[in-house]
């Protein structure tokens, strides 16, 4: 079967399970008797692995540039339209799932396309290094920081009031499940996290790496990031924690014997890392000047 052919629906059991699980979460979010803490644990323990398994199933489809562009345009239009509808006060339990699907479409499409642009398995090492550096900058001084601040503020308001309120537009860049026992959507994955999950799974399939091992490595990385965030919160440091350093780090540990770069490739990677660090330093400096 060609990589550019979408397999039939019968080959997607985890996708079907994901849809059923999402629908159950949606229905349980209507229940005031269902304990919210139990709903949180259900989403974390079952919801996170399911999204990764869905990405693994769809990694059989690797679009070329024209396909990726067409799918990306459709997905972005779909994403914007459903986000606007939700923010206008239309029933979120009807429209938010459609927005969620559009986010998965855009991110998985981008990740699978990027995996097709890789020339050799060692390129995944460069991807891990650059992804880690960019994510650290984004979370602590870039756009992800603003997203996290707005989402945390919105969640605090919902928890305190117990009422649904239109989310900020940046919240739609996060994938979330309707939390059972609570009248809101619980963010689980960031935009970049989903792209890299698809990229690693698509790259693993392309270069004949173990999909099962890649799934386990991604899962371990995500849970390590959640554990670190909770630990910091308990210690009084309630800050957003970038997930990609954990995902990429664990991925590298799992495949460290297979991932290699040539000397000239290392020079290019290090140059790009230096550029990101300089941009990060400028952003932090400007933020401090503005705050003063």
Phi, psi and omega in degrees: 000136181291147177295340184264010179251127178283122180296166180290159185298336181295345180268013187235062181296321181291330176295319178295316178298320178300314180299316179296315180298317179298318180296320178296316177301320180297317179291321180289341176290346176277344186271121178279345182272344180282127182294128183297325180296319177296322178297320177299314181295323178296315180297316182293314187282329183249322185293318181296308179301325182296319180297320179294320179294323176297317178298323179296319179295317184279355179293350174293339180261113179240103186287151171278184187296317181294317178296316181298319180295315181296313180295320180298317180296314179299315182296319181293318177299316178299315181298313181295315183298312181290327177296317179296318180298316179297317182292338178278001174096008176290158184308112186293331181291344175270317189266332181296319176301324178292324176294321178300316180297321180294323178295317177297321179298313183294313185288316179295319178301316180295316181294317180292322177296315179299323179296330178285342179274347179291141183268328181207166186298330180296339179298336178295333176294314177299320179298317180298315182295311181293319179298320180296312182295316181295319182293320177299315177298315184297319183286322185265338182215359186246206185296327180296330178297315179295319178300313182299317181297316180293319181293316179299316178300316181295318180295321179298320179296318181293320180295320182289320183269335183073015183239150177282138174223148183303127182286155174296153185301328182293338180295336181286354174278359179249141174271132179216159174257145167300123186279121177304132180084002181218147186268052178200172180261132182264113179296138181234312183242145170271166180304310181295324179301315182293320178298316182289326175299314178294321180296315180293319180289319177295319177294322178297318179293321182292320185259019174060036170274162182289118177296323180296315179296317179299318177302313181296318181296316178298316181297316179298316180299317179295315181292327175295321178294320178294318178299317180296317179298317179293321179297316179296323178296317178297324181279000177093013179244075184281079180239153175294140180245123178294133183275329186298323176302325178286315180297311182293320180298314179292323178299316179296319179297325182287336184231027188298336179281341185261340187262115182223148175233149175283165183300317180293330177289322176299320180297318179295315180298314181295326176296316179294322176298318179298320179298315179297319180296319178297315178299318179298315181297319178297318179298315179296318179298315179294323179296319180292321176297318181294322180291333179279000000 
